[in-house]
Amino acid sequence: MDHLTKALFGEDFKWGVSTAAFQIEGGCDADGKGASIWDAFTAKKGKILNGHKADVACDFYNNYKADIDLIKQLNIPNFRFSISWTRILPNGTGEANQAGIDYYNRVISYCISQGIEPWVTIYHWDLPQALEDKGGWTNRDIIEWFTEFVTLCAKSFGDRVKYWMVMNEPSVFAGAGYFFGIHAPGRTGLKNFLPVIHHIVLSMAAGATKLREILPDAVIGTTFSCSYIEPRSASKRDMRAAMVADALVNRLFIEPVLGLGYPVADLPVLKGLEKFIQPGDEQNMSFDFDFIGLQNYTREIVRYSFFTPYINASLIKAKDRKVAITAMGWEVYPPAIYHIIKKFNAYPQIKKILITENGAAFPDEAIDDEVNDPLRTEYLQSHLKQVFKAKQEGCRVEGYFVWTLTDNFEWAEGYHPRFGLVHVDFDTQKRIIKSSGKWYADFLKG
């Protein structure tokens, strides 16, 4: 399969690009927006690489028309973006901020006027700080808080938004934010992580149920980050370590949502969830999603590790394995996405799979108003070949969204890793379409 074309994927295959509010918008306190956990976290010393902040980011808040025009110029028919919780509910609950609602209505209406389908992610990590002060995701009340937020989104935007994603990558914001403490809100330990897992699962299902109730014709999904996991060797210990890592990274949230419960047998530390599970929770953990969004970037090689608490497994860093890596230090391994699609396709409960994020960060440079990034183009092409291979083998994969439109604020890594199809000079906000962006535009033009 040397020459891949858009036509091979079929008429109904969804092509798009993905973004997240906190990473692109800026306007951190514009027009009544409240503070999120990420506003608070980035203000703390030593949390973000080079002390970067996202107060302005890509200034999408003010530049949304020009950036949506770029999406149109790139022939991208579907645009995934998220709603900032504190822009429309500054305190997380209670009084809505009409200026914030108006802003997203302008973004949505402008997308539609340009022939671009808006895909809304309701929660992409930016929890209101006012709710974190009450315990955030560790507080069971978050199920109600989140449902209130979903209700406001559905009622404010549902007349023009058909495609919805309830949450983005729960395993990442739960693990990095409430176990390792390297992401907002910076909490650590099992005592935070376990209740957070359960409250996320219940909120995901409750939010989706509320969406379905208000918008019966909406197409409702949610997204999961997945890494293809392989053991370092065929030894029993390494194989067991890989199985545990897979349960933690790939199965922890999808299985309860599908009605299969938590993968306790392969991840015994989850027995600690029992004290957070209340009567009736079992029925309220699952939802029949129209699609599942998978976000894959790499694979991980896992080995047995006596000293790693709870799981006795550790990752072998890609740089120590002497393989090709991205600016994030992730291995470039295109078959990973094929294996992940096959893995999730094996769940009969999943109706449809969309790749809602795939992309790579490389050290791009703007020279004479051009950004030549052949490694990214090659990354996208090689991953698309693997998506096509899975599709040809009968997998229910029906869409592919590139991460991301513009270089942006990459969470704890600040502005260092550049993932965009479009280069951003963060001092001047100048945009330059990279050679990878031009390739994607040509590919989508057919």
C-alpha positions, 0 to 999 in steps of 0.5 A: 500500500504505497500510495494512500488516498482519502478515497480509499477510506470511504465517503463516510470516514470523518477527517478532522483536527483536534484542539483543547480550550486551555491549550489554545484560547488564552483570554485567561480572565477575559469577559468574566472567565473564572480560574481553572485548576490549570490557571492555578497550577501554571502560576506555581513555581517549577510546575511547568517547563521554563515557567511557561503560562497559558494566559495568552497561549495561541490567543484563539479567544481573539483569533478564532476566525483566522484559525478557523479560516486556516482549517478551511484552507487546509480542507479539514471538514471537522474541527474538535475543540473543547468548552472551558468550564470556567468560561461559561460557569466561572465558579463551576456551578451556579450562575452562568456567564452569558459572555462565555456562552456567547463566545462559544456560540460565535465559534460554533456559528463561524465554523458552520458558516465556513462549512466546518462541522463542530465537534465539542469536547465537554471536559478537557481537563480544566476543572474550575478551581472553585470546585477543586477547593471543595475536593474536585474529582475526589468529591462525589458531589462532582457528579452533580457539578459535572452534570450541571455543566453538561446540561448548560452545554447541551442547552446552549449549543445543542441546536447546532452541535451534533457531535459530542465528546463527554471527556478527554483522556480520563486516565491521563488527568486522573493519573497525572493530576491525582496520583503523580501530581505532575499535572493540575491540581498536583495531588498525589497518592492512592488516597486521591487516585482511587475516589477520582477513578470512580467519580470520573466513571460515574460522571462520564456516564451521568453526563452522557445520559444527560446529553442523550436526554436533552439532545436525543439526536446527538452523536455522543462519544468520549475519548481515551488515551491508549498506548500499545503495551508490550513486555520486554521479554517473554519471561512470566514476570515481564508478561505479567507486568505488561498485563498490569500496565495494560489494565491500568493504561488501556482498560481502567476506564473503558471497561466500566463504561462498557458495563464490564466493571473495573479490571480488578482481577488484573489490577488488584490495587483496584480492590481499594475502590470498594469503599467508594462504590455505593449501592446503585453505582454498578448500573450508573457506571455504563453508557451506550456510546455512539462512538469511542474516541481513541488517542494513540501516539506510541507504544510502551515496553514494560518490564517487571519492577520489584520497587514500583509500588502497587503494580510491580511494573515499569516502562523502559524509556524509548531513549534508552531503547535507542529507537526513533523518538519525538520531542516528547521522548515517545517512540515513533512506532506506527503499528501501535495504532493498528494494535490499539484499534484491533484491541478496542475493536474486540469489545463487541459493545463498541459501535464505532471507533474514531481516532480522535487524536494522533500526531507528533511533536518535533523541533520545528523551525521557521526559516524564511516564512517556511516550516519544513517538517518531513518527520511529521508528514512521515509520522502521519502518513505511516500512522494512516497506513496502519489505520487503513490496514485495521479498517481493511481487516474489518475494524469499525474505525470511522474517523481520524483527527490530527493532534493538533491545528496550531502549536500550543501550550502542551501542559507541563511541557509548556511551549517546548513541544510543537505538535501543530500542522501550523507553526505559531510564533508565540511572541507575535502570534504569527501563523505559518502552515508547515509542510505537514499541514500542506500535505494534509490539505492536499491529501484531504483535497484528494 
